């Protein structure tokens, strides 16, 4: 997409906000997000609660960073309905009052949705960055013990929030109806998880070739899961470190740390393991590729926060972790040299094949032993 086209989009968004309480004196492009056009808007007049800046998310019928990749605009309505419904979901704060860290996990407020222009106005997190960037840039200043405690508590807060969301959403028939209709993005998720696995075998035959048969079986299993809606539940659909925002600042004891769970346009009905596994894979990649111990600590905290699960749930989650490591973890541009890419592939391969064989002992001797620590 040319800069002029982006300029036209910006002008279009500014124009669409005129005459609303969200009329903006300026729009600043925000980093993050590939599918949509994201801005920080400075309002002409503060809102009644004093708010002077909001986030504006504009969508077209294609991926913003890849205009040739078409994407249904119905995703905007899905996100609107999710955020409206989630305004009634309890905010997750401290589980233990004695803990010095206070992570407050919630979704941003939805102020306004212009369906004719596919433009949303959401609550803006001042000086916010995504969890992936925060771990790579801010956390590095802390000593290991501090990093460990902070990361365990942060992971625990996220895990508690996700488990609470999965349980709550299962009791929301209207929300379920909304996301059940999101079939196009449900299918996209399936392609990423399953078809891309076999694509990686072709790209990395020396690393993944021996697992091709198991990958094919995993793909069949995942396709079969989608055939019975009654066995599926409402999930976020794209639950990863890039969709968690927190302030760009060192985490300090005794201070509230707001955390926003954003980007609900891929919400769908599916196995909750997809949300859990994607987040665990992304957290672990921070250790795998960048040597950040916080990544593993957050994995451990997240699993503790999500709480007790069955052994079958743990194995299905492990398959999803492995699928994400192979499908996504091996193709992130500039993430690491070929040796690390292959290491990521081997780990993903082993997690899938060992989980498929239900080899619990292998996991109990790995960094993912915690995945089975809460099973019955």
Secondary structure by P-SEA (a helix, b strand, c coil): ccaaaaaaaaaaaaaaaccccccccccccccccccbbbbbccccccccccccbbbbbbbccccccccccccccaaaaaaaaaaaaaccccccccccccccbbbbbbbcccccccccccbbbcccccccccaaaaaacccccccaaaaaaaaaaaaaaaaaaaaaaaaaaaacaaaaaaaaaaaaaaaaaaaaacaaaaaaaaacccccccaaaaaaaaaaaaaaaacccccccccccccccccbbbccccccccbbbbbbbccccccccccaaaaaaaaaaaaaaaaaccccaaaaaaaaaaaaaaccccaaaaaaaaaaaaaaaaaccccccccccaaaaaaaaaaaaaaaaaaaacaaaaaaaccccccccccc
